[in-house]
Amino acid sequence: MERYLRQIILPEIGEIGQRKITQTSVLIVGVGGLGSAVTTYLCAAGIGRIGLADADTVSLSNLQRQVLYNEQEIGKSKTEMAKHHLSQLNSTIQIDTYPVFLDKKNIKSIVNQYDIIVDTSDNFPCRFLINDACVQLGKPFVYGAISNLQGQLSVFNVDNNSATYRCLFPDEATLLALPRKTIPVLGILPGVIGCMQAGEVLKWAVGYGKLLKHTLCCLNLSDNTTAHFAIVPTEEGRKMSMQTILG
């Protein structure tokens, strides 16, 4: 009661809502800029079980925006360092680590262990994999992406009638053909978008408010404006997701 009092006294949450939070399991795919914010605030909120999937190590260039880490941890596993810090923040939750990059062989076995998936990755191949696994396993997932001074987020596959990532981005081939390059980003941007993703997870877990279902929320930090765009669910998007062969 003392730890979560400020949440419990919210009429939207209460004791029942807090119990739902502690009974929820979340997989975070990517423990970088977005993942630093998502994991920190979900851990503080009391999410019962958190999975961290990332094969990367901490680098100096990460520290501008990936606030889970420090200079002494450069070269070390992100998942292990994240688990260390999150466990110090809240020792009552279960934290599982997967120091691997998700692929077609391992994604379903990992995703299937969790109630809801948070995409904090930084590339299109991973996002399509997450989407297809979530559609095939019936898992909702919270999408987030950042670039320059702008970010976007949405919640896909909330139910069998909701939009999927492929409804928003149907042209997979064109996106996968784009060259990989270093994307400029303002350091605070992943903190803002990551916190909003964490908020969607809590809304889903408790059942309050309105999820960003069928909606793409776009934020521009250059003038602090937001815009919302409707995402139309398509049979083709769900069909393509189901046809992907995953392990």
C-alpha positions as CSV (number, residue, x, y, z in Angstrom):
1,M,0.0,0.0,0.0
2,E,2.8,2.5,0.9
3,R,4.8,1.9,-2.3
4,Y,1.9,2.2,-4.7
5,L,-0.3,4.6,-2.7
6,R,-0.2,7.5,-5.2
7,Q,-1.6,5.1,-7.8
8,I,-4.0,3.3,-5.7
9,I,-5.8,6.5,-4.6
10,L,-6.5,7.3,-8.3
11,P,-10.1,6.4,-9.0
12,E,-9.1,4.9,-12.3
13,I,-6.9,2.4,-10.6
14,G,-7.7,1.7,-6.9
15,E,-6.7,-1.5,-5.1
16,I,-8.3,-3.7,-7.7
17,G,-6.4,-2.0,-10.5
18,Q,-3.1,-2.2,-8.7
19,R,-3.7,-5.9,-8.2
20,K,-4.2,-6.3,-12.0
21,I,-1.0,-4.4,-12.6
22,T,1.0,-6.8,-10.3
23,Q,-0.6,-9.8,-12.1
24,T,0.5,-8.5,-15.6
25,S,3.5,-9.7,-17.5
26,V,5.2,-7.5,-20.1
27,L,7.9,-8.3,-22.7
28,I,10.0,-5.3,-23.8
29,V,11.8,-5.9,-27.1
30,G,14.8,-3.6,-27.1
31,V,16.4,-2.0,-24.0
32,G,17.7,1.2,-25.6
33,G,16.2,4.7,-25.4
34,L,12.6,3.8,-25.5
35,G,13.2,0.7,-23.5
36,S,14.9,2.6,-20.7
37,A,11.8,4.7,-20.1
38,V,9.3,1.9,-20.5
39,T,11.1,-0.5,-18.2
40,T,11.8,2.0,-15.5
41,Y,8.2,3.2,-15.2
42,L,6.6,-0.2,-15.5
43,C,8.9,-1.5,-12.9
44,A,8.1,1.4,-10.6
45,A,4.4,0.9,-11.2
46,G,4.6,-2.7,-10.0
47,I,4.2,-4.8,-13.2
48,G,4.5,-8.3,-11.9
49,R,6.9,-9.7,-14.5
50,I,9.1,-8.0,-17.0
51,G,11.0,-9.7,-19.9
52,L,13.9,-7.9,-21.4
53,A,15.0,-8.9,-24.9
54,D,18.2,-7.4,-26.4
55,A,21.5,-8.8,-27.5
56,D,23.3,-5.5,-27.6
57,T,25.9,-4.1,-25.2
58,V,26.2,-0.6,-23.8
59,S,28.2,1.9,-25.8
60,L,29.3,5.5,-25.1
61,S,26.9,6.8,-27.8
62,N,24.0,5.2,-26.0
63,L,24.3,7.3,-22.9
64,Q,22.9,10.5,-24.5
65,R,19.4,8.9,-24.3
66,Q,19.6,5.4,-22.7
67,V,19.4,6.5,-19.1
68,L,19.3,3.1,-17.5
69,Y,23.1,2.8,-18.0
70,N,26.3,4.7,-17.0
71,E,29.9,5.0,-18.1
72,Q,31.1,2.1,-15.9
73,E,28.8,-0.2,-17.8
74,I,30.1,0.4,-21.4
75,G,30.7,-2.9,-23.1
76,K,28.4,-4.8,-20.8
77,S,25.1,-6.6,-21.6
78,K,22.2,-4.2,-21.8
79,T,19.8,-6.8,-20.4
80,E,21.9,-7.7,-17.5
81,M,22.7,-4.0,-16.6
82,A,19.0,-3.2,-17.0
83,K,18.0,-6.0,-14.7
84,H,20.5,-4.9,-12.1
85,H,19.2,-1.4,-12.0
86,L,15.5,-2.3,-12.2
87,S,15.9,-4.8,-9.4
88,Q,17.3,-2.1,-7.2
89,L,14.3,0.1,-8.0
90,N,11.8,-2.6,-7.2
91,S,12.9,-5.9,-5.8
92,T,9.3,-7.3,-5.7
93,I,9.0,-8.0,-9.4
94,Q,10.3,-10.8,-11.6
95,I,12.7,-9.8,-14.3
96,D,13.7,-12.2,-17.1
97,T,16.5,-11.5,-19.5
98,Y,16.9,-12.7,-23.1
99,P,20.3,-11.5,-24.4
100,V,19.4,-12.4,-28.0
101,F,18.0,-10.7,-31.1
102,L,14.6,-12.0,-31.8
103,D,14.3,-14.0,-35.0
104,K,11.8,-16.3,-36.7
105,K,13.1,-19.3,-34.7
106,N,12.8,-17.9,-31.2
107,I,10.2,-15.2,-31.2
108,K,7.1,-17.2,-30.6
109,S,8.5,-19.2,-27.7
110,I,9.5,-15.9,-26.0
111,V,6.4,-13.8,-26.8
112,N,4.0,-16.6,-25.8
113,Q,5.2,-16.3,-22.1
114,Y,3.8,-12.7,-21.7
115,D,0.5,-11.0,-21.6
116,I,1.4,-7.9,-23.6
117,I,4.4,-7.0,-25.8
118,V,6.1,-3.5,-26.1
119,D,8.1,-2.8,-29.2
120,T,11.0,-0.5,-28.3
121,S,13.2,-1.8,-31.2
122,D,14.8,0.4,-33.8
123,N,14.3,-1.4,-37.1
124,F,11.5,-2.6,-39.4
125,P,12.4,-6.3,-39.6
126,C,12.0,-6.6,-35.8
127,R,8.7,-4.8,-35.8
128,F,7.2,-7.0,-38.5
129,L,8.4,-10.1,-36.6
130,I,6.8,-8.8,-33.4
131,N,3.6,-8.0,-35.2
132,D,3.3,-11.4,-36.8
133,A,4.1,-13.3,-33.6
134,C,1.5,-11.2,-31.7
135,V,-1.2,-11.8,-34.3
136,Q,-0.5,-15.5,-34.4
137,L,-0.5,-15.8,-30.6
138,G,-3.3,-13.3,-29.9
139,K,-1.1,-10.9,-28.0
140,P,-1.6,-7.1,-28.0
141,F,1.5,-5.0,-28.6
142,V,2.4,-1.4,-28.0
143,Y,4.4,0.2,-30.8
144,G,6.7,3.1,-30.6
145,A,9.2,4.8,-32.9
146,I,11.4,7.9,-32.8
147,S,13.4,10.0,-35.2
148,N,14.8,13.5,-35.0
149,L,12.3,15.5,-32.9
150,Q,9.3,13.3,-33.7
151,G,7.9,10.2,-32.2
152,Q,4.8,8.0,-32.8
153,L,3.0,5.2,-31.0
154,S,0.0,3.0,-31.3
155,V,-1.5,-0.2,-29.8
156,F,-2.0,-3.1,-32.3
157,N,-3.8,-6.4,-32.2
158,V,-5.9,-5.6,-29.1
159,D,-8.5,-8.1,-30.4
160,N,-9.3,-10.0,-33.6
161,N,-11.0,-6.9,-35.1
162,S,-8.2,-4.3,-34.4
163,A,-5.5,-3.1,-36.7
164,T,-2.1,-4.7,-37.0
165,Y,1.3,-3.2,-37.8
166,R,0.8,-4.4,-41.3
167,C,-2.4,-2.4,-41.6
168,L,-0.3,0.8,-41.0
169,F,2.7,-0.4,-43.1
170,P,1.5,-2.9,-45.7
171,D,4.5,-2.5,-48.0
172,E,7.0,-4.6,-46.1
173,A,9.4,-5.1,-49.1
174,T,10.0,-1.4,-49.6
175,L,10.7,-0.7,-45.9
176,L,13.0,-3.7,-45.6
177,A,15.0,-2.5,-48.6
178,L,15.7,0.9,-47.0
179,P,19.4,1.2,-46.0
180,R,20.3,1.2,-42.3
181,K,21.7,4.5,-41.1
182,T,22.2,6.4,-37.9
183,I,19.1,8.3,-37.1
184,P,19.4,11.6,-35.4
185,V,17.4,11.9,-32.2
186,L,17.0,14.4,-29.4
187,G,17.9,12.6,-26.2
188,I,14.7,13.4,-24.3
189,L,12.4,12.1,-27.1
190,P,12.6,8.4,-26.3
191,G,11.9,9.3,-22.7
192,V,8.7,11.0,-23.7
193,I,7.5,8.4,-26.1
194,G,8.6,5.5,-23.8
195,C,6.6,6.9,-20.9
196,M,3.5,7.1,-23.2
197,Q,4.1,3.5,-24.2
198,A,4.2,2.5,-20.5
199,G,0.9,4.4,-20.1
200,E,-0.7,2.3,-22.7
201,V,0.4,-0.8,-21.0
202,L,-1.1,0.3,-17.7
203,K,-4.3,1.3,-19.4
204,W,-4.6,-2.1,-21.0
205,A,-3.7,-3.9,-17.7
206,V,-6.2,-2.1,-15.6
207,G,-8.9,-1.3,-18.2
208,Y,-9.2,2.5,-17.7
209,G,-9.1,5.2,-20.3
210,K,-9.0,4.8,-24.1
211,L,-6.3,2.8,-25.8
212,L,-4.6,4.0,-29.0
213,K,-6.4,1.2,-30.8
214,H,-6.9,2.0,-34.5
215,T,-5.0,5.3,-33.8
216,L,-1.5,6.5,-34.6
217,C,-0.4,9.2,-32.2
218,C,2.3,11.5,-33.5
219,L,4.3,13.9,-31.3
220,N,6.6,16.7,-32.5
221,L,8.8,18.2,-29.8
222,S,9.9,21.2,-31.9
223,D,6.5,22.8,-31.2
224,N,5.0,20.3,-28.7
225,T,2.1,19.5,-31.0
226,T,0.4,16.1,-31.3
227,A,-1.7,14.7,-34.1
228,H,-3.9,11.6,-34.3
229,F,-4.5,9.5,-37.4
230,A,-7.0,6.7,-37.9
231,I,-5.6,3.3,-38.8
232,V,-8.1,1.3,-40.8
233,P,-8.0,-2.5,-40.0
234,T,-7.6,-4.6,-43.1
235,E,-8.2,-8.3,-43.8
236,E,-5.0,-8.3,-45.9
237,G,-2.9,-7.0,-43.0
238,R,-4.1,-9.7,-40.7
239,K,-3.8,-12.4,-43.4
240,M,-0.2,-11.4,-44.2
241,S,0.6,-11.6,-40.5
242,M,-0.8,-15.0,-40.1
243,Q,1.0,-16.4,-43.2
244,T,4.5,-15.6,-41.9
245,I,6.2,-18.8,-41.0
246,L,7.6,-18.5,-37.5
247,G,9.2,-21.1,-35.2
